[in-house]
Amino acid sequence: MNFTIAAVATSIAGLILGLGWLFAGGLWFKRLGLEASASGLVIGRRLGAVYLGIAMMLFLVRSAPASEFRSSVCMAMIFALGLLALLGLIEFHAKRAGPGILLSVTLEVLLAAGFAYSLLVSI
């Protein structure tokens, strides 16, 4: 997976997550096997804005040439996606999230691998 594919795929995922959290947060809670609360929905909407910002950033840099900047974006995405995957596994193992979170974990691992591959081939 090259950088453009990883950036566009992550941008699409961020767009879906961002819009989902902004407009249908209750469904995301349900998918994770959690009960929605007013405070959780507030945090979810704020998280949706962050996802949309990341999606926009990645879409705008999708064709950036190999550079220190692009390597930094790859490293940041590997870190963020890896941490999200780890936290998802921890929450699932502790039974604080249902099996729906495993789809997210799988996607996060695949996207992180795409950025890692992109980083390795640009060295």
C-alpha positions in Angstrom: 0.0 0.0 0.0 1.6 3.3 -1.0 1.2 6.6 0.8 -1.6 7.8 -1.4 -3.7 4.7 -0.9 -3.1 4.7 2.9 -3.9 8.5 3.1 -7.1 8.2 1.0 -8.3 5.0 2.8 -7.7 6.6 6.2 -9.4 9.8 5.0 -12.5 7.9 4.0 -12.6 6.1 7.3 -12.1 9.4 9.1 -15.0 10.9 7.1 -17.3 8.1 7.9 -16.4 8.1 11.6 -16.5 11.9 11.8 -20.0 12.2 10.3 -21.2 9.2 12.3 -20.1 10.6 15.6 -21.5 14.1 14.7 -24.9 12.9 13.5 -25.5 9.4 14.8 -23.4 8.9 18.0 -26.0 6.7 19.5 -25.5 4.2 16.7 -21.8 4.1 17.3 -22.3 3.4 21.0 -24.7 0.6 20.1 -22.2 -0.9 17.6 -19.6 -1.0 20.4 -22.1 -2.6 22.8 -22.2 0.5 25.0 -25.1 2.5 26.3 -25.2 6.1 25.1 -25.2 8.9 27.6 -25.5 12.7 27.2 -21.9 13.2 28.2 -20.7 10.4 25.9 -22.6 11.9 23.0 -21.0 15.3 23.7 -17.5 13.7 23.7 -18.5 11.7 20.6 -19.5 14.8 18.6 -16.2 16.5 19.6 -14.3 13.4 18.5 -16.3 13.5 15.2 -14.8 17.0 14.5 -11.3 15.7 15.2 -11.9 12.7 12.8 -13.1 15.1 10.1 -10.0 17.3 10.6 -7.7 14.3 10.3 -9.6 13.1 7.2 -9.2 16.5 5.6 -5.5 16.7 6.4 -4.8 13.3 5.0 -6.8 14.0 1.8 -4.9 17.2 1.2 -1.5 15.6 1.7 -2.3 12.4 -0.3 0.0 13.2 -3.2 2.8 14.7 -1.1 6.2 13.5 -2.4 8.6 11.5 -0.2 9.9 13.9 2.3 10.5 14.5 6.0 7.0 15.9 6.3 5.4 12.8 4.7 7.5 10.5 6.9 6.3 12.5 10.0 2.7 12.1 8.9 3.3 8.3 8.5 4.9 8.0 11.9 2.1 10.0 13.6 -0.6 7.9 11.9 1.2 4.6 12.8 1.3 5.8 16.4 -2.3 7.0 16.6 -3.7 3.9 14.8 -1.6 1.5 16.7 -2.7 3.1 20.0 -6.3 3.0 19.0 -6.0 -0.7 18.1 -4.3 -1.5 21.4 -6.9 0.4 23.4 -9.6 -1.4 21.5 -8.2 -4.7 22.4 -7.8 -3.7 26.0 -11.4 -2.5 26.2 -12.6 -5.7 24.6 -10.6 -8.0 26.8 -11.8 -6.1 29.9 -15.4 -6.6 28.6 -16.0 -2.8 28.5 -16.7 -3.0 24.7 -18.5 -5.6 22.7 -17.2 -7.6 19.7 -18.1 -4.7 17.4 -14.9 -3.0 18.4 -12.8 -5.8 16.8 -13.8 -4.5 13.3 -12.4 -1.1 14.3 -9.2 -2.8 15.6 -8.8 -4.7 12.4 -9.2 -1.6 10.3 -6.8 0.3 12.5 -4.1 -2.4 12.2 -4.5 -2.5 8.4 -4.3 1.2 8.0 -1.3 1.4 10.4 0.4 -1.3 8.3 -0.2 0.7 5.2 1.5 3.8 6.6 4.3 1.6 8.0 4.9 0.1 4.5 4.8 3.6 2.9 7.3 4.8 5.4 9.6 1.8 4.8 9.6 2.0 1.0 10.4 5.8 1.1 13.6 5.3 3.1 
